[in-house]
Amino acid sequence: MDVFDELMSIFDLMTPKCPPPGFLDSHTRRGRYVFLDRDKSRRRLDVICAGWEDCSADFEIKRPSFPYPTMELLAGGQWIIGSGKSCRQSGPGTLVLYGPSTPVALCATGPGPHSKYFLVLSGANITAQFQKAGIPAHETILHLQHGMLMDLFEQIISCSSLPEAHKNIVASAIASALILRAGASRLPVKGNAKQDGTAFERCRAYMESHYPEILGIGMAAESCHVTLEHFSRLFRKFTGTTAERFLTALRVNHAARMLQQSNLTVKNIAISVGFKDPYHFSKVFKKIHSVSPQKYRSQFH
């Protein structure tokens, strides 16, 4: 049995929520996943698995090859990316593409938190789908407006709660949209890109560290020593969404992890991540994850 067949047999053991032993890197502190049945005919674009991972500061993967087309979106922290003979440092908004003929190394560096999304695909004509999205076959590292991409990754992960008859169809459709969105979200390189990128990283880091107590975007902008207009423009430019939506996503994603890992009431979780009104929290949570907080928790307990 070759490496491809061995991995196929491993993926066959997966359930919609639980990875098989040895699948996760030992330096992954926690994560949220979906594992789906694959189309063994390989005639369509299929999602094998997808997830979000909170990684330790010494997280490192080195893959000389991988049998499936894979997308990794850096969501938090700084990373060293190795692709072929090149090596570079990058941060949130970087999409790394690799597969059967593309070696990759991904190492966390600097202070955290480090987090990322991943999507593993199978099926025929995947290369053609990337080319249709305007992503050349030789391009393996993209810098993107990534806010909308994060939403699409989250929607794929939330497919674990759908009825069995719908999981694969919906996940595949969202994956196709994600590829198209990635192609449309590539950032142009401009003279002031580095200066804006530095400012955005400072603002993003503040939001990720202080989102439970942020009372409004104006407060966040003032704390980051930029005007509200510039603060809003930075998030539009580097995430493709508003600062308000970015803040809401941080709160709801943290709440999702707490629902998985703690026994706190929904009301207490809502308050701890920055929602004053538990009813409003439940409404926002359902809009993002397609299920209520209570039903989401029931999947893990």
N, C-alpha and C positions, 0 to 999 in steps of 0.2 A: 504493500500500500504506500503510495507516494504522499508527500506533504499535503497536497491538495485534498486527496481523499481522506487523510487523517483529520484535517480541519473540517471537512464536510461532515464527517461522522460526529465530531464534537458539536457542531452547530445543530445537528439533528437531535442532540440530547437537551437542547435549551428549551426552557419554558418561557412564556411571555414576560415573566418578571425576574426569574432567577438564572444567573449565568452558571455554567458548569464549573466544577473545581478546576483551578488553574487558569481560567480565562482572564481574570482580572490581575493587573499588576499589583505586586505587594505594596507598592507605594501609593496606591489609590486609597484615600481615607474613607470616602463614601461616594455613593453615586445613585443615579436613577436610570433605569434601563427599560428597553423593550426588546424582546427576542421573538421573531416571527417565523412561521413556516415559510420555506422557500419554494419557489416554482422550479422543480427539478428539471423541467424541460429547458430552462434558461431562455425562454422566448420573450420574456418581458423584464422590465426593470423591477427588481425586487429589493426590498429592505430586509437584510438578514438580521441586523441588530442596530441599535442606536442608543445613545445615552449621554448623560452629563456626569462629569467626574470632578470631585474635589481632590486635588493631588497634593502630596507632601512636597516639601522644598527640595527633596532629593529624587523626585520622580524622573525616570529616564527609560525610554524605549529605543532600541536600535533594531531596525528591521531591514536586512539586506534585500528582502523581497516579501511580498504578502499576496496571497492568491486572489484577493478580492479588491476591487476599486474601493478606496476608503477616503473619507473626508474628515479632517479634524479641524474644528474651529476653536482658536484660542479665545477664551472668554475673560480670563483674569490672570494677572501676573506677567512676568517677563520669561521668555523661553529662548533657548538656543535651538535652531533648526538646522539640521544637516541634510542636504539633498545632493547626492552624487559627491562631487569633490568640493562643493561650496558649503559654507557654514555662516549663519547670520543670527543676530539677536532680533527678536520681534515680540510683539505683545498683542493685546486684544484687537480683534478685527482681522487677524491673519488666518487664512484658510490654507491648510496643508493638504495636498492631494498626493496619494501614492497607491501602488497596486503591484501587480505581478512583475513588472519590469522597472519599478521605481524604488530604489533604496531610500530610507528615511531614518533620521535620528531626531528625537524630540526630548529635550532635557529642560526641566525647570531651573531657573536661575534667579538670584536676588530674592528680596522679601516677597511673601505671598500676600493674599491667598492666590494660589494657582488653580485655575479651573479651565475645563475645555469640554466641548461637545464632540461626538464622533458619530459617523454614519457609515456602515458597511453595506455595500451593494452587491448584487449579482444580476446576471441576465445578459442578453445579447445587446449589441449596439450602444453600450454605455458611452464609449468614446465618441460616437456620433452625437449623443445627447449633449455632451460637454462642448463639442464643436458647435452645435446649434446654438448653445448659450453664449458663444463667443469666447470660449476658453480653449486655447490651443493645446494639443496633446502634450507638447513639451513643457508646458507651464505647470509648475508644481507648488508654487507659493504665491498666493494672491493677497493683496491688502484691500479690505472691503469696508463699506458701511455695513456694520454687522448686526445692528439692532433687529432688523426684520428677519435676518437669518436665524438669530437666536429664537425668535418666536416660532419659526418653522421647525427648528430642531425640537423645541418643546412640544409642538403639536404632534410630531412623529412619536416622541416618547409617550405622550398621553394616549396613543393608540392602544396601549396595553389594557385600557379600561373599556374598549369598544367590544361589541359582540363579535364572536369568532368569525362570522361570515363577512364582516366589514374590515377587520384589522388590516389585512394585507392590501386590499384595494385602496383604502384611504391612505395608508402609509406610503404606498408606491406613488400615488398621485401627489402627495405633499413632497416626496423626495424629488420628483420631476420638477415641481415648482421651485424647490430649493436650488436645484442646479441652475435653472433659468435666472433666479434671483441673484445668485452668486455672480453670474456673468454680467448682470445689469448693475451690480453694486460695487464694481471695481473702482478704486480711488485713482484719479489722475495724479501724476507726479508734478508738483508745482514748486516754485522757488521757496514759498513760505510754508511748505508742507511740514518740514521738520519742526519749525517753531510752533505751528498749530498742534502738531502731534504731541509735543512736550506739554503744552498747556492742557490738551485733552487728557493725557495720562494723569496729570495732577488732579484734574477735576473728577475723572473717573475713580481714581483711588480714594478721593474724599467721599464720594457717593457710596462706594462699596464698604467703606469703614464706618460711616456714620448714618446710613439710611434709616435706622430705627428712630433716630431723634431729629431728623431733618423735618422742619415744619413746612418748608416750601422751597421751590427752586431758587427764589430770590435769596433766601438764607444760605443755600449751598453756594451760589455764585459769589456772595459777599465773603464767605469763608475761604473761597479759592482765590480771592483778590482779582476777580474779573467782573466786568459788567454783566448784567442779566442777559443783554442782547448777545454778547460774545459767548457767554456760557451756553446759551440755547443754540447758537450757530455751530459751536464745536460739536455738540451731540448730534445735531442734524447731519453734519459733515462726516463724522467718524462712525456713527451707528445707524444712520438712515432713519432714525426715529427721534421723537422729542425727549428732552431731559425728563419730563414728567413720566413718560412711558418707561424709560430706562429705570427710573426710581421705583415705579410700581412693579416692574419685573423683578428687581432685586428683592423687594419685600415678599412678593408672592412665591418666588423660588425658595427663599429661606423658610417661608412658612411651610412649603411642601416638604422640605427636609425635616422640619420639626414634627410634622404630622406623621412622618415615617418613623422617627427615632425617639419621640417622647410621648408621655402620657398626659401632657398639658391639655387643658380644654381648648376648644377652638377659639373661644373668647380670649383666653390668656395668650394664645399664639398670635392672634390678630393684634393685640395691644403690643406685644413684645417686638413685632416687626414694623410697628409704626402706624397701624390702623386704629383710629379712635372708635370707630363704629363697627362692631362685629358683623352686622347685617351687610354693610357696604363691603367689608372684606370678603364675605361669602359670595357676594354677587360678582366681585372682581375675580376671585379665585375660579369660580365656575366659568367665567368668560374665557380665561386663559387655559384652564386644564380640562374643560368640558364636563367636569363633574363637581359636585359640592365638596367642601373640605371633609365632611363626614364620610362620604362615599370613597373619596380618595384615600383616606386613612384606612378604611376597611380592606383595601387591597393588600395592605402590608401587615395587618394584625389578625 
